Amino acid sequence: MNEEFLFDEPMDRHTTWRIGGPADRFCIPASIPALAALLRSCPPEEKIIVIGGGSNLLVADAGIRGTVIMTRALKGMVREGERLRVGAGMLLPELLQSLARDGWGGLEFLAGIPGTVGGAIRMNAGTDAGVISDRLAAVTFMDRAGHSERREVSRIDFGYRRAGLPEDCLIIEAELLLDQGEPRELLEKIRKRWAQRKEKQPLSFPSAGCVFKNPPGDAAGRLIDACGMKGLRVGDAEVSSVHANFIVNRGHARAVDVLELIGQVRRKVREKFGVALDLEICLLGAFPDRP
Ligand SMILES: Cc1cc2nc3c(=O)[nH]c(=O)nc-3n(C[C@H](O)[C@H](O)[C@H](O)COP(=O)(O)OP(=O)(O)OC[C@H]3O[C@@H](n4cnc5c(N)ncnc54)[C@H](O)[C@@H]3O)c2cc1C
């Protein structure tokens, strides 16, 4: 089993922020049976962390104690009429392109969100135009013992960037609802969404997208901008001057730099507007002080 693991694997290779120290053990299971075997081989006290595309993660500079499982290789796709079964490790941009080319749509509102199907379900990722759970029929996940369960979407309580699934479950497969469409039109819709993003988001620097959730009825980016914090910098971490809810890595930012900026932004927004900003990003690993 040992040859399947990488030891002390730097996590900055696996996060879109390009930040994060080493994980004790790191593995990319090649199939669902391989994942089940891996889980069964882990001692119960071993901490297991699942990641997809690493596009919503801040990993501690000290890294992660335990085993990180990346779903990248779980990418199977089977379409049955308007229902698609797809592996959790499939990247959303790849999925959207491939479906559109074959004349299948209904998910274009997710265009431009990086990361995997599994990560998108865990985060209930979305845009102003909808969230992934709107087009979901069922989710199959595995527990720590390697047992899998299929759950209809009506039995999952989804919220804003939240999925009511067992805390430590590993999503392995999704069933998504599709609509038939014209390939050229679908590809054009996707292209337009990407173009809009390029105008509004700082895509030329590593980031993890929006750092904070939007408070009810408002936008975190608007509040941060109104506090005059665009361009504020700690080390190589910077509040983006393009979109204030993004913190970009201008070179060699560390997780502590990002955390310090997060702390400053929260304090200022609370002082000026009395609003407490909640994190949208997920913190993983050995942080000395969690915000
Ligand atoms: C430039 C940019 C733009 C973005 N725009 C958007 C946007 O418009 N809307 C939006 O919602 N998000 C956006 N994001 C954030 C991010 O892309 C989404 O949250 C995405 O769905 C995360 O998927 P991932 O596979 O990268 O998950 P990861 O970042 O790897 O993980 C995120 C969380 O999901 C868990 N997880 C991952 N895979 C699984 C699995 N198979 N089973 C169980 N748990 C799992 C992880 O443990 C972690 O808690 C953006 C990010 C970037 C960098």
PDBQT file of the ligand as one rigid body, heavy atoms in Angstrom, charges set to zero:
ROOT
HETATM    1  C1  LIG A 301     -10.777  32.284  -9.477  1.00  0.00    +0.000 C 
HETATM    2  C2  LIG A 301     -11.804  31.585  -8.618  1.00  0.00    +0.000 A 
HETATM    3  C3  LIG A 301     -13.145  31.871  -8.809  1.00  0.00    +0.000 A 
HETATM    4  C4  LIG A 301     -14.117  31.224  -8.015  1.00  0.00    +0.000 A 
HETATM    5  N1  LIG A 301     -15.432  31.518  -8.231  1.00  0.00    +0.000 NA
HETATM    6  C5  LIG A 301     -16.383  30.885  -7.512  1.00  0.00    +0.000 A 
HETATM    7  C6  LIG A 301     -17.776  31.149  -7.741  1.00  0.00    +0.000 A 
HETATM    8  O1  LIG A 301     -18.163  31.907  -8.605  1.00  0.00    +0.000 OA
HETATM    9  N2  LIG A 301     -18.672  30.489  -6.966  1.00  0.00    +0.000 N 
HETATM   10  C7  LIG A 301     -18.307  29.597  -6.000  1.00  0.00    +0.000 A 
HETATM   11  O2  LIG A 301     -19.182  29.025  -5.340  1.00  0.00    +0.000 OA
HETATM   12  N3  LIG A 301     -16.992  29.346  -5.745  1.00  0.00    +0.000 NA
HETATM   13  C8  LIG A 301     -16.039  29.956  -6.483  1.00  0.00    +0.000 A 
HETATM   14  N4  LIG A 301     -14.700  29.688  -6.242  1.00  0.00    +0.000 N 
HETATM   15  C9  LIG A 301     -14.329  28.803  -5.118  1.00  0.00    +0.000 C 
HETATM   16  C10 LIG A 301     -14.121  27.331  -5.499  1.00  0.00    +0.000 C 
HETATM   17  O3  LIG A 301     -13.755  27.197  -6.864  1.00  0.00    +0.000 OA
HETATM   18  C11 LIG A 301     -15.382  26.506  -5.251  1.00  0.00    +0.000 C 
HETATM   19  O4  LIG A 301     -15.715  26.507  -3.883  1.00  0.00    +0.000 OA
HETATM   20  C12 LIG A 301     -15.194  25.048  -5.716  1.00  0.00    +0.000 C 
HETATM   21  O5  LIG A 301     -16.446  24.434  -5.792  1.00  0.00    +0.000 OA
HETATM   22  C13 LIG A 301     -14.284  24.231  -4.816  1.00  0.00    +0.000 C 
HETATM   23  O6  LIG A 301     -14.049  22.975  -5.468  1.00  0.00    +0.000 OA
HETATM   24  P1  LIG A 301     -12.678  22.192  -5.260  1.00  0.00    +0.000 P 
HETATM   25  O7  LIG A 301     -12.808  20.892  -5.954  1.00  0.00    +0.000 OA
HETATM   26  O8  LIG A 301     -11.538  23.042  -5.664  1.00  0.00    +0.000 OA
HETATM   27  O9  LIG A 301     -12.712  21.972  -3.698  1.00  0.00    +0.000 OA
HETATM   28  P2  LIG A 301     -11.483  22.090  -2.660  1.00  0.00    +0.000 P 
HETATM   29  O10 LIG A 301     -11.052  23.523  -2.620  1.00  0.00    +0.000 OA
HETATM   30  O11 LIG A 301     -10.473  21.080  -2.940  1.00  0.00    +0.000 OA
HETATM   31  O12 LIG A 301     -12.248  21.752  -1.305  1.00  0.00    +0.000 OA
HETATM   32  C14 LIG A 301     -13.235  22.602  -0.782  1.00  0.00    +0.000 C 
HETATM   33  C15 LIG A 301     -13.961  21.885   0.366  1.00  0.00    +0.000 C 
HETATM   34  O13 LIG A 301     -14.669  20.773  -0.155  1.00  0.00    +0.000 OA
HETATM   35  C16 LIG A 301     -14.215  19.561   0.440  1.00  0.00    +0.000 C 
HETATM   36  N5  LIG A 301     -14.209  18.563  -0.619  1.00  0.00    +0.000 N 
HETATM   37  C17 LIG A 301     -13.590  18.616  -1.828  1.00  0.00    +0.000 A 
HETATM   38  N6  LIG A 301     -13.852  17.512  -2.546  1.00  0.00    +0.000 NA
HETATM   39  C18 LIG A 301     -14.647  16.734  -1.776  1.00  0.00    +0.000 A 
HETATM   40  C19 LIG A 301     -15.249  15.451  -1.940  1.00  0.00    +0.000 A 
HETATM   41  N7  LIG A 301     -15.083  14.728  -3.053  1.00  0.00    +0.000 N 
HETATM   42  N8  LIG A 301     -15.990  14.956  -0.922  1.00  0.00    +0.000 NA
HETATM   43  C20 LIG A 301     -16.185  15.660   0.216  1.00  0.00    +0.000 A 
HETATM   44  N9  LIG A 301     -15.648  16.874   0.428  1.00  0.00    +0.000 NA
HETATM   45  C21 LIG A 301     -14.891  17.404  -0.551  1.00  0.00    +0.000 A 
HETATM   46  C22 LIG A 301     -12.827  19.872   0.997  1.00  0.00    +0.000 C 
HETATM   47  O14 LIG A 301     -12.506  19.034   2.094  1.00  0.00    +0.000 OA
HETATM   48  C23 LIG A 301     -13.008  21.320   1.430  1.00  0.00    +0.000 C 
HETATM   49  O15 LIG A 301     -13.693  21.372   2.662  1.00  0.00    +0.000 OA
HETATM   50  C24 LIG A 301     -13.721  30.312  -7.011  1.00  0.00    +0.000 A 
HETATM   51  C25 LIG A 301     -12.349  30.034  -6.836  1.00  0.00    +0.000 A 
HETATM   52  C26 LIG A 301     -11.405  30.652  -7.632  1.00  0.00    +0.000 A 
HETATM   53  C27 LIG A 301      -9.940  30.320  -7.442  1.00  0.00    +0.000 C 
ENDROOT
TORSDOF 0
